[in-house]
Structure formats: C-alpha cells, structure tokens
Amino acid sequence: MIQIIMYRTCRFNAIAGSKLDIMNDLRRLLGPVFLMITFVDIKCFYIKVIAMTDTTNAIGLKTIDTTDLANRLNDLLANYQIFYMNVRGFHWNIRGEKFFELHAKFEELYTDALVKVDEIAERILTLGHTPAHSFTNYIKVSAIQETTQVSEGHKAVETILSNFRTLLIKERELSKLANESDDEGTSALMSDYIREQEKLVWMFSSFLSTK
C-alpha cells in the first residue's frame, strides 16, 4: 500500500537533525515504512513523503518481493513443462545403437523434471500466488522451444544441453532474487537444481565428446 503524506516541521534548523527527527516521527506514525523525503522549504521543512507500507505474507516475506518471485517461478515453471515434453519425446522416439542407454537416461530426466514441476508450483502457492496451469501459456512464455521429430541420440543430447543452459540461467537469476528477498526456501530449491544440473551438463557433454 502506498501513502503520500505532506509533513511539516519547524523545530530544527540543521538539515541532518531534521531528517532524522522527521523519519523517526513518521515511523512512529506509520510503522515500518520505506521513506523518500524531499525537502521543499528548508526554513520550515515542508516535506512530501512517499511511504510504502512494509506488508508481509503468511511466511513473513514482503508481499512486494513475493510477487516478483512468483512471476519468475511461473516463468521457470513454463520452461520446465516444455523441457519435460521434449525429453519425454526423446524417450519415446530415440533409435540407434545407444537406444537402451539413452532410453533409460531420458526416462530419468523427464521423471525428475516432473518432480521439479510440482515443487515449483507448490513454491508459488507457498508464496501466496497461483501457478500457471495452461499449456497455451507455457508455450507463449517459455524460452525453451518445443522440439519434435528427433530420434537421433546426439541431436537429442545437444537439445537437452541447450535446454539445461536456459534453465540454469533462469535458476541463477531466481536464486539471486531470492537471496535479496531473504527467501531461503526458494534460494535452497534453486541451489539444489543448479548443483544437479551442472553435473548433468558435464555428463552429457562427456557423452558427446569425441576426444
């Protein structure tokens, strides 16, 4: 909630002392607030104060922060849903000499992706927001694009590595935002994902290596 208040004081002549006095008075009046103070008239200190009330949600996080976090998590959710379908398609359609190895590995990946989809959606709900649940929306906002008609192992793995890169970038951005917002739950979730996927990037890159 934003309040705009006109505040006036003539008690002090020193600007620094008046600033401190005014901010203390306003905090007593409004409770926890963010203050932007503009001195219009030094003589009597007519001040326009823009105060944003520091409201928190059920788990003690600032609502203004959780809105941004939930939006970023919904974006990540959309990318995971498309990633899940891509890997599921690779699992179904893979052919060639590495069929048994890759068929099983892709099943591990899409099963794990499905777990993460649920975790991300539940984190959004925990923050007090609603997870997106429409594939029309997922396709619209996802940076990861649908991949079809892939049956060759190397091409599938190259696509997975590209998708992992997109996910890792988004997860690091979310981790940074969560840390800045004191959201340890989201930060811990992203840290787990990043650690797992960085190792998978190494493993799949080694699979592609010809050296």
Buried (B, 14 or more C-beta within 10 A) or exposed (E): EEEEBEBEEEEBEEEEEBBEBBBEEBEEEBEEBEBEBEEEEEEEBBBEBBBBBBEEBEEEBBBBBBBBBBEBBBBBBBBBBBBBBBBBBBBEBBEEEBEEEBBEBBBEBBEBBBEBBEBBBEBBEBBBBEBBEEEEBBBEBBBBEEBEEBBBBEBBBBBBBBBBEBBBEBBBBBBEBBBEBEBEBBBEBBBEBBEEBEEBBEEBEEBEEEE
